[in-house]
Amino acid sequence: MPTANPHRSEPPRTSRTTGRRVATRPVESAVMLERRRRLRQYRLRRRDLLQDAVIAMALMVLALIITPGLGLLALYEILVALGLMMTVLVERRIRKRRLTASRAAKAVRPRQTRARPRA
């Protein structure tokens, strides 16, 4: 019978209750536990962010309904936010171009060595 891992003489062990693979070494077990913990934290963080976004949208709609002047202010705010995001993106692009150009220039130039003073 071929096994899942050709370096082992026995097939990987599975849990009786869940049918999942059981780690045979402590290192594998630690890695599996860390992965599960990270996935759980990621799911919790994503859920929290989604809840925050929903609450923010509800409060924004409520504020726009209550005070009509905020509608115009919100439009200005959106335009300013877009402008700020564009400047950040443009600055990043310029910085990347400068970085790649300086790397290319360093690769083309031969290394300069100092002449040793003769004693």
DRENMI-682589 format. One record per atom (N, C-alpha, C): x, y, z; residue in one letter. Coordinates in steps of 0.001 Angstrom, whole numbers, plus 500000, padded with zeros to 6 digits. Example, Ala and Ser with C-alpha at 12.3 -4.5 7.8 and 13.67 -1.06 7.14 Angstrom:
BEGIN
513190494310507800a
512300495500507800a
513200496700507800a
512850497750507080s
513670498940507140s
512900500030507870s
This chain:
BEGIN
500843498825500000m
500000500000500000m
500894501246500000m
500753502162499013p
501579503373498996p
501141504331500093p
502120504945500724t
501815505897501791t
501888507312501258t
501375508264502043a
501379509666501635a
502788510227501620a
503639509746502503n
505010510223502580n
505934509051502298n
506721509083501226p
507554507926500880p
508688507694501880p
509017508664502717h
510112508512503664h
509670507827504954h
508393507631505100r
507889506977506307r
507371505595505954r
507522504676506869s
507061503325506602s
505586503144506926s
505014504073507667e
503606503961508044e
502834505173507527e
501550505030507261p
500758506183506792p
500588507197507913p
500301508454507558p
500115509462508601p
498933509108509494p
499103509363510788r
498036509061511738r
496947510116511645r
495716509683511891t
494599510623511889t
493864510508513214t
493208511595513588s
492434511615514825s
491186510769514642s
490786510086515697r
489596509244515613r
488319510072515515r
488305511231516165t
487066512016516217t
486902512926515004t
487989513582514557t
487845514558513476t
488324514043512127t
489168513032512122g
489687512529510867g
490825513373510320g
491247514395511078r
492357515237510642r
493680514563510940r
494695514999510228r
496027514456510413r
496562514875511782r
497174513956512474v
497747514223513785v
499257514334513624v
499840515350514218a
501283515540514121a
502001514469514930a
503062513925514348t
503807512892515042t
505007513464515769t
505456514651515378r
506599515273516027r
506150516528516762r
506859516892517828p
506483518112518561p
506582519361517695p
507537519406516784v
507702520582515929v
506489520735515018v
506040519614514425e
504860519655513562e
503635520102514354e
503528519606515578s
502390519970516412s
502409521465516717s
503582522003517041a
503689523428517336a
503353524264516111a
503807523833514954v
503524524567513721v
502028524545513421v
501412523389513596m
499972523281513337m
499175524152514311m
499585524141515589l
498881524966516575l
499039526453516264l
500248526858515872e
500484528262515536e
499655528675514324e
499567527804513332r
498774528106512137r
497295528269512495r
496783527352513321r
495383527454513741r
495128528742514509r
496074529100515406r
495921530326516182r
495915531552515284r
496812531578514286r
496853532717513366r
495580532819512544r
495075531690512071l
493831531706511294l
492659532195512134l
492594531740513390r
491510532182514263r
491603533678514529r
492818534170514799q
493009535607515025q
492635536410513782q
492994535900512604y
492663536587511354y
491155536677511173y
490451535557511443r
488998535570511325r
488360536556512304r
488842536576513551l
488301537503514545l
488563538954514154l
489761539236513676r
490100540608513279r
489246541046512093r
489050540144511132r
488235540479509965r
486785540734510378r
486277539934511307r
484907540137511777r
484772541471512493r
485759541794513337d
485725543074514045d
485769544248513079d
486616544157512066l
486703545237511082l
485399545388510311l
484763544281509990l
483487544333509283l
482421544996510160l
482404544642511442q
481446545271512350q
481701546770512457q
482974547157512559d
483305548582512635d
482875549324511371d
483067548696510223a
482686549343508964a
481167549525508882a
480421548532509313v
478949548623509284v
478471549717510233v
479051549781511417i
478662550817512380i
479000552203511833i
480173552343511214a
480575553631510645a
479622554068509536a
479232553135508676m
478301553470507594m
476946553897508169m
476465553176509180a
475174553521509783a
475234554905510422a
476318555197511139l
476454556517511753l
476568557618510701l
477245557333509606m
477383558328508547m
476010558638507920m
475249557604507639v
473912557815507066v
473035558578508046v
473102558226509320l
472325558917510333l
472714560400510408l
474000560679510390a
474462562071510458a
474029562850509219a
474071562222508055l
473653562908506830l
472149563174506813l
471382562295507406i
469932562491507460i
469583563606508445i
470246563602509603i
469922564580510646i
470331565989510240i
471499566145509719t
471987567491509379t
472268567579507885t
471453568308507144p
471622568374505693p
472926569044505264p
473480569927506074g
474717570603505692g
475911569672505647g
475833568557506366l
476952567621506367l
477076566868505048l
476004566812504277g
476063566136502978g
477073566805502067g
477013568107501994l
477964568857501176l
479362568741501758l
479467568775503064l
480761568631503718l
481358567249503437l
480512566224503416a
480983564867503128a
481527564778501704a
480868565450500762l
481380565445499390l
482761566087499313l
482936567198500001y
484255567845500023y
485286566937500692y
484867566285501754e
485776565396502472e
486237564243501582e
485321563688500808i
485676562590499903i
486684563071498865i
486470564262498311l
487412564792497324l
488792565022497929l
488835565561499134v
490128565787499800v
490816564464500098v
490058563461500561a
490637562155500860a
491204561513499593a
490484561606498482l
490999561074497218l
492277561792496797l
492296563100496965g
493500563859496634g
494692563433497474g
494478563223498766l
495564562786499640l
496063561398499267l
495141560500498941m
495553559158498528m
496359559204497236m
495957560058496313m
496687560171495047m
498106560696495286m
498264561668496179t
499611562188496441t
500495561119497069t
499932560297497948v
500717559222498558v
501157558233497493v
500245557866496591l
500588556921495537l
501642557499494585l
501505558757494243v
502480559389493350v
503850559443494023v
503890559783495306e
505167559829496019e
505824558459496064e
505051557421496295r
505611556067496303r
506197555705494942r
505455556025493889r
505929555701492545r
507231556448492239r
507299557720492604i
508516558502492361i
509676557919493160i
509431557546494405r
510482556974495245r
510993555658494656r
510086554821494149k
510493553556493536k
511342553801492299k
510935554752491471r
511706555050490254r
513104555522490606r
513212556390491607r
514527556874492015r
515379555733492548r
514771554847493315l
515500553733493904l
516016552798492818l
515162552447491850t
515602551545490781t
516625552218489892t
516491553526489658a
517467554232488830a
518817554279489536a
518825554516490851s
520101554564491568s
520741553183491630s
519941552135491757r
520493550770491745r
521093550440490390r
520396550853489331a
520907550588487983a
522211551354487755a
522290552584488240a
523507553378488074a
524660552760488848a
524393552223490022k
525450551582490808k
525936550312490128k
525027549607489482a
525408548362488812a
526265548640487585a
526045549766486917v
526787550093485699v
528164550630486030v
528269551481487045r
529548552093487394r
530495551068487998r
531764551078487581p
532735550194488236p
533076550751489605p
533492549886490482r
533833550330491829r
535104551141491794r
535094552214492502q
536287553047492561q
537086552644493789q
538389552500493575t
539256552142494700t
540164553309495007t
540460553454496246r
541354554531496642r
542804554122496372r
543543555083495901a
544953554812495711a
545653554913497050a
546427553900497373r
547130553912498647r
548333554840498568r
548522555637499574p
549719556505499575p
550975555651499760p
551962555993498981r
553207555229499081r
554053555788500221r
554588554896500989a
555416555350502118a
556884555238501819a
